[in-house]
Amino acid sequence: MTASLAAFTLVALLGLFMAIDLFRGVHVPRQMVLTHAGFAVLGALLAIGAALAGNTQVYVNIALVVIIVLLGVTAAHKRYTTGQVQKGLILAHAGLAVICYLILAAVVFGVKVTG
């Protein structure tokens, strides 16, 4: 779980830098987008591995990641096909990602968030 959190920390930092650039109208290099996506996949696989090993606390994260990925892929596709940044998609992607990250951090650090 700690490795998943570490991967998602890097994903979050890259995402923050990309979002700032996109909202300022600055071009984001494709390599940065692919690095962001690659580490997101790594973090998700590590979380899935933890779930398969019996850690049921990350099930919510896995469901959220599916939605986050769909929003991110949709935003990237629209940007590359139309040249326009879909700010609403990026905000939804980022907002859900923050929630997912906080839940994962709570699990890793042993913060009881339910019952």
Wavefront OBJ file of the C-alpha trace (Angstrom):
o trace
v 0.000 0.000 0.000
v 2.850 2.369 0.760
v 4.265 1.799 -2.722
v 0.869 2.619 -4.222
v 0.719 5.834 -2.196
v 4.240 6.742 -3.332
v 3.285 6.214 -6.980
v 0.120 8.268 -6.578
v 2.090 11.035 -4.861
v 4.172 11.390 -8.010
v 1.001 11.201 -10.111
v -0.549 13.990 -8.032
v 2.475 16.254 -8.391
v 2.650 15.728 -12.145
v -1.096 16.276 -12.401
v -0.871 19.517 -10.454
v 1.867 20.870 -12.710
v -0.044 19.813 -15.827
v -3.306 21.364 -14.618
v -1.596 24.661 -13.818
v -0.040 24.733 -17.280
v -3.296 23.786 -19.007
v -5.283 26.462 -17.201
v -2.621 29.028 -18.116
v -2.745 27.958 -21.745
v 0.779 26.531 -21.688
v 1.497 23.435 -23.785
v 1.962 20.260 -21.736
v 4.470 17.861 -23.323
v 3.049 14.477 -24.282
v 5.877 12.801 -22.335
v 4.612 14.412 -19.136
v 1.076 13.197 -19.832
v 2.327 9.666 -20.517
v 4.503 9.683 -17.384
v 1.483 10.822 -15.346
v -0.611 8.028 -16.861
v 2.116 5.407 -16.443
v 2.597 6.086 -12.755
v -1.185 6.140 -12.303
v -1.372 2.655 -13.813
v 1.456 1.516 -11.532
v -0.292 2.923 -8.452
v -3.577 1.313 -9.485
v -1.944 -2.074 -10.052
v -0.295 -1.900 -6.640
v -3.651 -1.045 -5.030
v -5.336 -3.910 -6.897
v -2.569 -6.216 -5.695
v -3.240 -5.117 -2.117
v -6.956 -5.765 -2.604
v -6.282 -9.230 -3.993
v -4.046 -9.892 -0.994
v -7.033 -9.240 1.260
v -6.985 -5.506 1.969
v -10.647 -4.663 1.459
v -10.165 -1.026 2.484
v -8.963 -0.118 -1.009
v -12.056 -1.333 -2.873
v -13.506 2.182 -2.929
v -10.234 3.482 -4.353
v -10.293 0.949 -7.155
v -13.814 2.008 -8.142
v -12.811 5.676 -8.001
v -9.711 5.028 -10.100
v -11.864 3.631 -12.905
v -13.872 6.872 -13.006
v -10.743 9.031 -12.665
v -9.050 7.213 -15.544
v -12.099 7.581 -17.786
v -12.221 11.325 -17.085
v -8.481 11.704 -17.689
v -8.497 9.747 -20.934
v -11.538 11.676 -22.156
v -9.899 15.027 -21.312
v -6.650 14.036 -23.028
v -8.472 12.714 -26.101
v -10.502 15.903 -26.473
v -7.386 18.020 -26.044
v -5.432 16.129 -28.688
v -8.296 15.884 -31.180
v -9.809 19.367 -30.835
v -6.921 21.329 -29.345
v -9.234 22.590 -26.619
v -8.812 21.989 -22.919
v -11.993 20.734 -21.276
v -11.587 22.469 -17.912
v -14.669 20.837 -16.413
v -13.316 17.367 -17.147
v -9.940 18.291 -15.688
v -11.537 19.685 -12.522
v -13.688 16.559 -12.096
v -10.648 14.339 -12.733
v -8.540 16.271 -10.224
v -11.274 16.503 -7.588
v -11.949 12.772 -7.586
v -8.206 12.085 -7.647
v -7.719 14.167 -4.491
v -10.503 12.255 -2.725
v -9.017 8.934 -3.845
v -5.539 9.995 -2.700
v -6.795 11.065 0.737
v -8.625 7.764 1.226
v -5.505 5.820 0.247
v -3.333 7.932 2.569
v -5.780 7.323 5.424
v -5.563 3.570 4.838
v -1.753 3.615 4.648
v -1.384 5.699 7.804
v -4.020 3.730 9.704
v -6.580 6.499 10.068
v -9.971 4.951 10.724
v -12.447 6.685 8.430
v -15.535 4.539 9.007
v -17.513 3.300 12.000
l 1 2 3 4 5 6 7 8 9 10 11 12 13 14 15 16 17 18 19 20 21 22 23 24 25 26 27 28 29 30 31 32 33 34 35 36 37 38 39 40 41 42 43 44 45 46 47 48 49 50 51 52 53 54 55 56 57 58 59 60 61 62 63 64 65 66 67 68 69 70 71 72 73 74 75 76 77 78 79 80 81 82 83 84 85 86 87 88 89 90 91 92 93 94 95 96 97 98 99 100 101 102 103 104 105 106 107 108 109 110 111 112 113 114 115
